Amino acid sequence: MKRLNYLGLLFFMCLACPSFAQEKLWTEKDRQSTIEQFNRTRDELVKETENLTPAQWAFRETPDRWSIGEIVEHLALWEIIWAREISMGTRSKPQPELNQSSRPDSYYSEFIMETNPHVAADISVPTGFIKGKDNLTFFLSRREQNTAFLTKTEADMRAHFELTATPNPRNMHQVYIYQWGHVDRHLRQIRKVKADPNFPK
């Protein structure tokens, strides 16, 4: 009788907690490596911008190029967009079977770091209304919030996918690759701005 009760309890736990029935695809190694990349890109952005003067924050290589302030505002806006994407993905039901048709992680890291120009989505075009170092404060507040979620979440980031109809859907871990890689991409842009011969001293 006790054995039957135990089996019944085990069956109930499997129904109530899908993660109990299936081992997670997203490992603690995945989590820790993502946290390390989040912290690294945050620290590099701080290093590149924390001592800029107001004139340096506002400098444009040409009238059609973004200033460093606008670049960092763009990064902060994307921190909000990524957070929404992760939130929506992790609230949808796990679909680990989609990994069979998803691209490898390397595809996303290579795409985000390619040298070809990317066109910013309208939702992420900087307003230019935020002045100087306030752009960095904006970014850091959003990155801190996203890192806190990343550190604590129990969601299986390799089993949850974007709400997309693409033939090669990306899982939430791959969205994270875009998130930290996007900062790396724009760090390269910031360094280019600072290397301009007309950059204020």
Secondary structure, DSSP 8 states (H G I E B T S, - for coil): -HHHHHHHHHHHHHHH-HHHHS--SS-HHHHHHHHHHHHHHHHHHHHHHTT--HHHHH--SSTTS--HHHHHHHHHHHHHHHHHHHHHHHHS---GGGGGTS--HHHHHHHHT-SS-----GGG---S-S-TTHHHHHHHHHHHHHHHHHHH--S-TTT-B-S---SS--BHHHHHHHHHHHHHHHHHHHHHHHTSTTS--
